[in-house]
Amino acid sequence: MHLLPSTVLLGLLATAPVFAADPATALQCGQLFDSRSGKLLEARTVVVRDGKVAEVLAGAVEVPGARSIDLSGHTCSPGWTDLHVHMGSESSPQSYSEGFRLDDTDYAFRSVGYARKTLLAGFTSVRDLGGEVAPKLRDAINQGLIDGPRIWAAGKSIATTGGHADPTNGYNSTLSHLLGPQGPTEGVINSVEDARQAVRQRYKEGSDVIKITATGGVLSYARSGDAPQFTIEEVRSIVDTAKDYGYRVAAHAHGEEGMKRAVLGGVTSIEHGTYMSDEVMSLMKQKGTWYIPTIYAGRFVADKAKIDGYFPDVVRPKAARIGALIQDTAGRAYRSGVKIGFGTDMGVGPHGDNAREFVYMVEAGIPAAVALQAATIRAAEVLGVTDQGVIEAGQRADIVAMPGNPLADIGAVLGVDFVMKDGAVYSQRGRAAQ
Ligand SMILES: [Zn+2]
């Protein structure tokens, strides 16, 4: 250790209390979204200390010793959570061939930018449902090496042979033979024993949550977007093994039969849920299963399917057919009383545009307050945590603010210009903090 001459040290101490604890911050919010009641509260001052909310005071209050941030004319909200993203990629017409050219490090560097955009859009937490980059990205963010949201990472999604997320779908026979059959290590299972091993492998790799692809998917290089792809016994084996490690299971599903097996098998959430029938909805209500619609991804792929050459021929009809239906399903599910969490499937669409999902939810007939709850207090329930999702004493200081009133005009969510995560300010008045 380098020793400072005592005079220099004394000089430092005299001018700056470098060893003092961080001063408190007082956010003077014009309005505050109370995610418990779904109502806006007028003029609140949120006092933040040591990364947590210390107290919430009525009115715009100057707190002695605290630095004030004037957010009058703004609505403050608990930081948002996107329950379905893929931080390691972003789709484009090149996505299908890039995998043969790029290395893991290329994807890792790209994810640094995606993480920052996501955070600055107001998303202080995400659940990454598939991608090998996410667990390491999570660690780099937690270590303060790069800026990004708090991440719950699934790591490699679990599929069956030829299913959505089998990593060698669409490969030619030479490559397929070279790589050999994919197994639980690569996230491909074909029995209850494989299912158990695949979950344990994810544990070994540092996952926080398990993702399965219960039916075919839109963007995979395979014909069916909705066929069931697991037996119910395989789903049960995954859910039971996941419990041993404290994991919850998220199930990608478009088709009805695969969705039914996933719900009966005990998964925590259904993702996309395109062909969700009344029967599946009542099963979900009985079992307390969450629905994460990802309307954004549906609209995005339906839109891109109109462009010649954007998707491979095998993908294009699935994107056109399935994508267009999700927004309608979200509205039906809400009206039937299924519990809804917020998710976009970003990585299909461009990272950083996540808040547009709120607008699509409202278009589907979901009240703005319910949509905001889906990304705050409800999202915390889906994750199984109790220290985020509301602005109350003792909670993590994850707070975002936007000009205007998102309950009166949901478009306000696209104008977030203040982002705080764990008490640190990442963006203020639209400018990223240095
Ligand atoms: Zn996804």
Residues whose N, C-alpha, C, O or C-beta is under 5 A from the ligand:
A	BS01	ZN	L129 D345
